[in-house]
């Protein structure tokens, strides 16, 4: 092969590689474009299957530059401008078969023309967004690609036909007829407040005391009111709930087998051996809003729903699924009434609430239950120290930390056999990053040191992740070293 041909091939390869960028470059360019994404967030998107796995140039993960920047712009618009959940974002991007620029263009128009402006009423804007994403997610049929959606036609149908109900839009008059016939539940936003009885005239001689009537009740807080320090807002509780249930499903997918302590066997937990049940308390949320006389659709979209995800694992037989052996359930519980009336909640839940959840489970003899219970507002000391258990049930209590990580409380019981991992919403990468950030911050002052063994318990991180974090930190900060002191391994800053 001639020298000129080799040079041409080399130039072609360099040109091809120049289209790809690594994580640090993606972070820098996304910040320049106004929707900054950190390297840690990129890894999170990959771990959560929101983004496809990157390609590799050598050992470095890379993406095609134009593709990844458009995909990140789509995520930014869906998450921050259109208030879509990560589960829905994952579905939209997973079904995307065309260049993400088409999706980015549609999302920009949807936000700028219909959501940001006043062309539609708030309820109509919400209906348009739901209809648009239902089309992309395939909830109304085989699904379409973003370039196939005509937003103007979709907006016109919203204006003409009224409100989205189930899988179709109902005109106001048809909705009213169905509601009167009992075929459709009344929408809490349509319920008019009961009129106050007319005031009756009172003779002046019967008046005692000042002529002033009772003081007006204080107004209910709105979504714009910030929660007090330490409290959890309704939207935060909803986000925590979605993260918990979503990651539970992802973790169960890779579990492979589930141990049953009742017979000592491990059962396959693949799609053919299991059933996934989903339920929530959306009906109770609506009833509570009616009872509390709160008519706010935006709040309805923010409230947690006390969702439940339950995997039922069966013993495989020659004729299909046989006997039910193990149930693995993720349950979310929030103080719904307080979140409705006050828009936030600050008091952690107690042991009685955890016991109530267990009492509500329909347990069977001969079936073992692994139950993870999330409280977005946290658990009190009694619940953490006395996690409830039953003869055939193991329980793991889960709560979020203020720094975005998670804390689990569970009995030290060999019957877990690794199943408790599905109740850990924190990814492996996030654990390593959390330990690394803690080390770098704690070891800033001169003379500071940390006992590595204690980190496992203090940060609730298994030893392999502590070891991985230490290795990364030693590379990042050459002044740190690991040494042995009194039979214990410590990490410290080198003496000058």
Secondary structure as GFF3:
##gff-version 3
##sequence-region A 1 496
A	DSSP	alpha_helix	3	18	.	.	.	ID=ss1
A	DSSP	beta_strand	20	22	.	.	.	ID=ss2
A	DSSP	alpha_helix	23	32	.	.	.	ID=ss3
A	DSSP	alpha_helix	39	47	.	.	.	ID=ss4
A	DSSP	beta_strand	55	57	.	.	.	ID=ss5
A	DSSP	beta_strand	60	64	.	.	.	ID=ss6
A	DSSP	alpha_helix	65	76	.	.	.	ID=ss7
A	DSSP	pi_helix	77	81	.	.	.	ID=ss8
A	DSSP	alpha_helix	86	95	.	.	.	ID=ss9
A	DSSP	alpha_helix	100	109	.	.	.	ID=ss10
A	DSSP	pi_helix	110	115	.	.	.	ID=ss11
A	DSSP	alpha_helix	122	137	.	.	.	ID=ss12
A	DSSP	three_ten_helix	146	148	.	.	.	ID=ss13
A	DSSP	alpha_helix	151	161	.	.	.	ID=ss14
A	DSSP	beta_strand	163	165	.	.	.	ID=ss15
A	DSSP	beta_strand	168	170	.	.	.	ID=ss16
A	DSSP	alpha_helix	172	180	.	.	.	ID=ss17
A	DSSP	three_ten_helix	204	206	.	.	.	ID=ss18
A	DSSP	beta_strand	232	233	.	.	.	ID=ss19
A	DSSP	alpha_helix	234	253	.	.	.	ID=ss20
A	DSSP	beta_strand	257	260	.	.	.	ID=ss21
A	DSSP	beta_strand	265	268	.	.	.	ID=ss22
A	DSSP	beta_strand	274	279	.	.	.	ID=ss23
A	DSSP	alpha_helix	282	291	.	.	.	ID=ss24
A	DSSP	alpha_helix	297	302	.	.	.	ID=ss25
A	DSSP	beta_strand	308	317	.	.	.	ID=ss26
A	DSSP	beta_strand	320	332	.	.	.	ID=ss27
A	DSSP	alpha_helix	336	342	.	.	.	ID=ss28
A	DSSP	beta_strand	344	345	.	.	.	ID=ss29
A	DSSP	alpha_helix	351	360	.	.	.	ID=ss30
A	DSSP	beta_strand	368	374	.	.	.	ID=ss31
A	DSSP	alpha_helix	381	385	.	.	.	ID=ss32
A	DSSP	beta_strand	393	400	.	.	.	ID=ss33
A	DSSP	beta_strand	406	410	.	.	.	ID=ss34
A	DSSP	three_ten_helix	414	416	.	.	.	ID=ss35
A	DSSP	three_ten_helix	419	423	.	.	.	ID=ss36
A	DSSP	alpha_helix	428	442	.	.	.	ID=ss37
A	DSSP	beta_strand	449	451	.	.	.	ID=ss38
A	DSSP	alpha_helix	452	458	.	.	.	ID=ss39
A	DSSP	alpha_helix	463	476	.	.	.	ID=ss40
A	DSSP	beta_strand	480	485	.	.	.	ID=ss41
A	DSSP	beta_strand	488	493	.	.	.	ID=ss42
###
